[in-house]
Amino acid sequence: MQITKITDKQDLLLNPKKKYLSAEVLQREFDYYRAEKLLRKMLEKGLITEVEFNKIDALNRQTFSPFLKEIMPSNR
């Protein structure tokens, strides 16, 4: 019986195209998520219009550069 210990190095050898997210990228994702959640609450409470929501969201995407911004819809 053979036992193999799985490590990160072995994972990279098995799947060299797999990319890991850095702490900075994860922080930007989290910051964008928090900003979007707050923005959506402002929209729901009538503090901003949908046009303002879309403009601010576009600025947030530029500022935080979320990882999946390419596939996110531009207008909600």
BAVO-435652 format. One record per residue: residue number from 1; residue in one letter; x, y, z of N, C-alpha, C in turn. Coordinates in nm, 4 decimals. Each point is the difference from the previous one (the first is absolute). Layout:
<atoms>
+-------+-------+----------+----------+----------+----------+----------+----------+----------+----------+----------+
: vexpa : kollo :     n_xx :     n_yy :     n_zz :    ca_xx :    ca_yy :    ca_zz :     c_xx :     c_yy :     c_zz :
+-------+-------+----------+----------+----------+----------+----------+----------+----------+----------+----------+
:   NUM :     A :        X :        Y :        Z :        X :        Y :        Z :        X :        Y :        Z :
...
+-------+-------+----------+----------+----------+----------+----------+----------+----------+----------+----------+
</atoms>
This chain:
<atoms>
+-------+-------+----------+----------+----------+----------+----------+----------+----------+----------+----------+
: vexpa : kollo :     n_xx :     n_yy :     n_zz :    ca_xx :    ca_yy :    ca_zz :     c_xx :     c_yy :     c_zz :
+-------+-------+----------+----------+----------+----------+----------+----------+----------+----------+----------+
:     1 :     M :   0.0845 :  -0.1173 :   0.0000 :  -0.0845 :   0.1173 :   0.0000 :   0.0889 :   0.1235 :   0.0000 :
:     2 :     Q :  -0.0311 :   0.0946 :  -0.0898 :   0.0800 :   0.1217 :  -0.0100 :  -0.0841 :   0.1183 :   0.0474 :
:     3 :     I :   0.0575 :   0.0837 :   0.0850 :  -0.0681 :   0.1186 :   0.0513 :   0.0713 :   0.1217 :  -0.0563 :
:     4 :     T :  -0.0781 :   0.0922 :  -0.0551 :   0.0571 :   0.1204 :  -0.0577 :  -0.0540 :   0.1215 :   0.0745 :
:     5 :     K :   0.0892 :   0.0841 :   0.0440 :  -0.0393 :   0.1239 :   0.0672 :  -0.0228 :   0.1063 :  -0.1075 :
:     6 :     I :  -0.1149 :   0.0624 :   0.0050 :  -0.0333 :   0.1031 :  -0.0988 :   0.0451 :   0.1347 :   0.0545 :
:     7 :     T :   0.0804 :   0.0698 :  -0.0784 :   0.0490 :   0.1320 :   0.0391 :  -0.0289 :   0.0983 :  -0.1123 :
:     8 :     D :   0.0228 :   0.1273 :   0.0300 :  -0.0201 :   0.1031 :  -0.1017 :   0.0920 :  -0.0217 :  -0.1195 :
:     9 :     K :   0.1223 :  -0.0460 :   0.0256 :   0.0939 :  -0.0220 :  -0.1092 :  -0.0513 :  -0.1088 :  -0.0933 :
:    10 :     Q :  -0.0548 :  -0.1045 :   0.0563 :  -0.0543 :  -0.1063 :  -0.0829 :  -0.1201 :   0.0511 :  -0.0780 :
:    11 :     D :  -0.0798 :   0.0849 :   0.0630 :  -0.1165 :   0.0566 :  -0.0673 :   0.0437 :   0.0803 :  -0.1220 :
:    12 :     L :   0.1062 :   0.0765 :   0.0144 :   0.0514 :   0.0776 :  -0.1126 :   0.0535 :  -0.0901 :  -0.1105 :
:    13 :     L :   0.0595 :  -0.1112 :   0.0396 :   0.0512 :  -0.0932 :  -0.1005 :  -0.1138 :  -0.0664 :  -0.0773 :
:    14 :     L :  -0.1087 :  -0.0293 :   0.0698 :  -0.1138 :  -0.0645 :  -0.0653 :  -0.0774 :   0.0971 :  -0.0890 :
:    15 :     N :  -0.0069 :   0.1250 :   0.0418 :  -0.0767 :   0.0998 :  -0.0737 :   0.0810 :   0.1300 :  -0.0065 :
:    16 :     P :   0.0956 :   0.0092 :  -0.0910 :   0.0869 :   0.1179 :  -0.0038 :  -0.0714 :   0.1283 :  -0.0423 :
:    17 :     K :  -0.1164 :  -0.0101 :  -0.0629 :  -0.0718 :   0.1188 :  -0.0441 :  -0.0853 :   0.0611 :   0.1111 :
:    18 :     K :  -0.0113 :  -0.0697 :   0.1111 :  -0.0808 :   0.0490 :   0.1112 :   0.0673 :   0.1227 :   0.0597 :
:    19 :     K :  -0.0778 :   0.1067 :   0.0184 :   0.0540 :   0.1234 :   0.0553 :  -0.0594 :   0.0231 :   0.1380 :
:    20 :     Y :   0.0837 :   0.0444 :   0.0902 :  -0.0440 :   0.0315 :   0.1349 :  -0.0168 :   0.1505 :   0.0119 :
:    21 :     L :  -0.1003 :   0.0412 :   0.0758 :  -0.0248 :   0.1419 :   0.0192 :   0.0859 :   0.0514 :   0.1140 :
:    22 :     S :   0.0593 :   0.1154 :  -0.0206 :   0.0818 :   0.0603 :   0.1048 :  -0.0901 :   0.0645 :   0.1046 :
:    23 :     A :   0.0581 :   0.0342 :   0.1120 :  -0.0753 :   0.0668 :   0.1065 :  -0.0534 :   0.1344 :  -0.0494 :
:    24 :     E :   0.0769 :   0.0676 :  -0.0834 :  -0.0417 :   0.1296 :  -0.0536 :  -0.1237 :  -0.0147 :  -0.0894 :
:    25 :     V :  -0.0011 :  -0.1003 :  -0.0837 :  -0.1140 :  -0.0243 :  -0.0886 :  -0.1237 :  -0.0357 :   0.0820 :
:    26 :     L :   0.0172 :  -0.0848 :   0.0998 :  -0.1127 :  -0.0367 :   0.0857 :  -0.0534 :   0.1204 :   0.0755 :
:    27 :     Q :   0.0882 :   0.0889 :   0.0451 :  -0.0439 :   0.1204 :   0.0710 :  -0.0798 :   0.0908 :  -0.0927 :
:    28 :     R :   0.0473 :   0.0148 :  -0.1256 :  -0.0749 :   0.0827 :  -0.0961 :  -0.1382 :  -0.0585 :  -0.0265 :
:    29 :     E :  -0.0094 :  -0.1327 :  -0.0102 :  -0.1297 :  -0.0660 :  -0.0197 :  -0.0932 :   0.0302 :   0.1168 :
:    30 :     F :   0.0524 :  -0.0140 :   0.1211 :  -0.0795 :   0.0239 :   0.1195 :  -0.0442 :   0.1457 :   0.0075 :
:    31 :     D :   0.0911 :   0.0930 :  -0.0292 :  -0.0336 :   0.1427 :   0.0030 :  -0.1070 :   0.0333 :  -0.1030 :
:    32 :     Y :   0.0114 :  -0.0582 :  -0.1196 :  -0.1020 :   0.0240 :  -0.1024 :  -0.1350 :  -0.0552 :   0.0448 :
:    33 :     Y :   0.0012 :  -0.1192 :   0.0564 :  -0.1247 :  -0.0620 :   0.0470 :  -0.0672 :   0.0879 :   0.1050 :
:    34 :     R :   0.0776 :   0.0504 :   0.0956 :  -0.0576 :   0.0860 :   0.1047 :  -0.0554 :   0.1289 :  -0.0597 :
:    35 :     A :   0.0733 :   0.0612 :  -0.0932 :  -0.0449 :   0.1238 :  -0.0626 :  -0.1283 :  -0.0235 :  -0.0801 :
:    36 :     E :  -0.0062 :  -0.1128 :  -0.0707 :  -0.1188 :  -0.0311 :  -0.0803 :  -0.1212 :  -0.0259 :   0.0891 :
:    37 :     K :   0.0210 :  -0.0661 :   0.1115 :  -0.1083 :  -0.0287 :   0.0935 :  -0.0563 :   0.1301 :   0.0590 :
:    38 :     L :   0.0886 :   0.0904 :   0.0392 :  -0.0426 :   0.1298 :   0.0532 :  -0.0723 :   0.0812 :  -0.1072 :
:    39 :     L :   0.0528 :  -0.0021 :  -0.1194 :  -0.0603 :   0.0731 :  -0.1116 :  -0.1400 :  -0.0517 :  -0.0302 :
:    40 :     R :  -0.0165 :  -0.1322 :   0.0033 :  -0.1304 :  -0.0604 :  -0.0259 :  -0.1012 :   0.0397 :   0.1089 :
:    41 :     K :   0.0436 :   0.0057 :   0.1247 :  -0.0894 :   0.0433 :   0.1087 :  -0.0429 :   0.1446 :  -0.0197 :
:    42 :     M :   0.0923 :   0.0837 :  -0.0447 :  -0.0329 :   0.1401 :  -0.0266 :  -0.1043 :   0.0096 :  -0.1105 :
:    43 :     L :   0.0134 :  -0.0835 :  -0.1020 :  -0.0960 :  -0.0021 :  -0.1101 :  -0.1370 :  -0.0454 :   0.0496 :
:    44 :     E :  -0.0022 :  -0.1062 :   0.0798 :  -0.1266 :  -0.0533 :   0.0517 :  -0.0725 :   0.1006 :   0.0889 :
:    45 :     K :   0.0754 :   0.0827 :   0.0738 :  -0.0609 :   0.0979 :   0.0901 :  -0.0344 :   0.1310 :  -0.0713 :
:    46 :     G :   0.0315 :   0.0074 :  -0.1290 :  -0.0335 :   0.1184 :  -0.0775 :   0.0964 :   0.1154 :   0.0198 :
:    47 :     L :   0.1166 :  -0.0267 :   0.0561 :   0.0979 :   0.1062 :   0.0221 :   0.0738 :   0.0373 :  -0.1277 :
:    48 :     I :   0.0051 :  -0.0928 :  -0.0945 :   0.0604 :   0.0259 :  -0.1308 :  -0.0904 :  -0.0587 :  -0.1073 :
:    49 :     T :   0.0138 :   0.0512 :  -0.1223 :  -0.0785 :  -0.0524 :  -0.1121 :   0.0748 :  -0.1161 :  -0.0641 :
:    50 :     E :  -0.0670 :  -0.0708 :  -0.0887 :   0.0643 :  -0.1120 :  -0.0696 :   0.1131 :   0.0498 :  -0.0895 :
:    51 :     V :  -0.0177 :   0.1173 :  -0.0580 :   0.1061 :   0.0582 :  -0.0838 :   0.1233 :   0.0285 :   0.0854 :
:    52 :     E :  -0.0209 :   0.0574 :   0.1186 :   0.1114 :   0.0270 :   0.0905 :   0.0651 :  -0.1306 :   0.0462 :
:    53 :     F :  -0.0833 :  -0.0991 :   0.0282 :   0.0513 :  -0.1317 :   0.0393 :   0.0946 :  -0.0545 :  -0.1058 :
:    54 :     N :  -0.0427 :   0.0035 :  -0.1252 :   0.0817 :  -0.0535 :  -0.1095 :   0.1300 :   0.0774 :  -0.0170 :
:    55 :     K :  -0.0049 :   0.1331 :   0.0145 :   0.1216 :   0.0814 :  -0.0127 :   0.0982 :  -0.0307 :   0.1123 :
:    56 :     I :  -0.0505 :  -0.0073 :   0.1232 :   0.0868 :  -0.0277 :   0.1148 :   0.0555 :  -0.1426 :  -0.0094 :
:    57 :     D :  -0.0831 :  -0.0937 :  -0.0428 :   0.0459 :  -0.1383 :  -0.0133 :   0.1110 :  -0.0096 :  -0.1040 :
:    58 :     A :  -0.0129 :   0.0729 :  -0.1094 :   0.1052 :   0.0001 :  -0.1029 :   0.1300 :   0.0559 :   0.0569 :
:    59 :     L :  -0.0092 :   0.1058 :   0.0806 :   0.1193 :   0.0560 :   0.0634 :   0.0606 :  -0.0983 :   0.0997 :
:    60 :     N :  -0.0855 :  -0.0693 :   0.0737 :   0.0493 :  -0.1000 :   0.0956 :   0.0728 :  -0.1132 :  -0.0708 :
:    61 :     R :  -0.0484 :  -0.0399 :  -0.1165 :   0.0678 :  -0.1065 :  -0.0755 :   0.1382 :   0.0439 :  -0.0438 :
:    62 :     Q :   0.0137 :   0.1276 :  -0.0367 :   0.1313 :   0.0518 :  -0.0382 :   0.0917 :   0.0101 :   0.1217 :
:    63 :     T :  -0.0567 :   0.0445 :   0.1117 :   0.0790 :   0.0199 :   0.1215 :   0.0463 :  -0.1318 :   0.0601 :
:    64 :     F :  -0.0915 :  -0.0937 :   0.0163 :   0.0317 :  -0.1249 :   0.0684 :   0.0462 :  -0.1102 :  -0.0943 :
:    65 :     S :  -0.0242 :   0.0132 :  -0.1283 :   0.0364 :  -0.1004 :  -0.0999 :  -0.0345 :  -0.1420 :   0.0440 :
:    66 :     P :  -0.1296 :  -0.0277 :   0.0198 :  -0.0356 :  -0.1356 :   0.0417 :   0.0436 :  -0.1023 :  -0.1046 :
:    67 :     F :   0.0351 :  -0.1182 :   0.0465 :   0.0556 :  -0.1069 :  -0.0835 :  -0.0932 :  -0.0372 :  -0.1156 :
:    68 :     L :  -0.1287 :  -0.0012 :   0.0239 :  -0.0958 :  -0.0444 :  -0.1010 :  -0.0724 :   0.1159 :  -0.0702 :
:    69 :     K :   0.0598 :   0.1197 :   0.0002 :  -0.0696 :   0.1152 :  -0.0572 :  -0.0292 :  -0.0159 :  -0.1495 :
:    70 :     E :   0.0802 :  -0.0802 :  -0.0693 :  -0.0220 :  -0.0182 :  -0.1433 :  -0.1327 :  -0.0691 :  -0.0305 :
:    71 :     I :  -0.0465 :  -0.0853 :   0.0897 :  -0.1246 :  -0.0724 :  -0.0278 :  -0.1191 :   0.0575 :   0.0763 :
:    72 :     M :   0.0232 :   0.1049 :   0.0804 :  -0.1101 :   0.0628 :   0.0730 :  -0.0837 :   0.0828 :  -0.0972 :
:    73 :     P :  -0.1327 :   0.0008 :   0.0197 :  -0.0832 :   0.0840 :  -0.0870 :   0.0308 :   0.1471 :   0.0260 :
:    74 :     S :  -0.0040 :   0.0818 :  -0.1051 :   0.0327 :   0.1416 :   0.0161 :  -0.1153 :   0.0772 :   0.0630 :
:    75 :     N :  -0.1233 :  -0.0379 :  -0.0264 :  -0.1160 :   0.0651 :   0.0617 :  -0.0831 :  -0.1040 :   0.0710 :
:    76 :     R :  -0.0576 :   0.0385 :   0.1113 :  -0.0825 :  -0.0964 :   0.0750 :  -0.1437 :   0.0333 :  -0.0108 :
+-------+-------+----------+----------+----------+----------+----------+----------+----------+----------+----------+
</atoms>
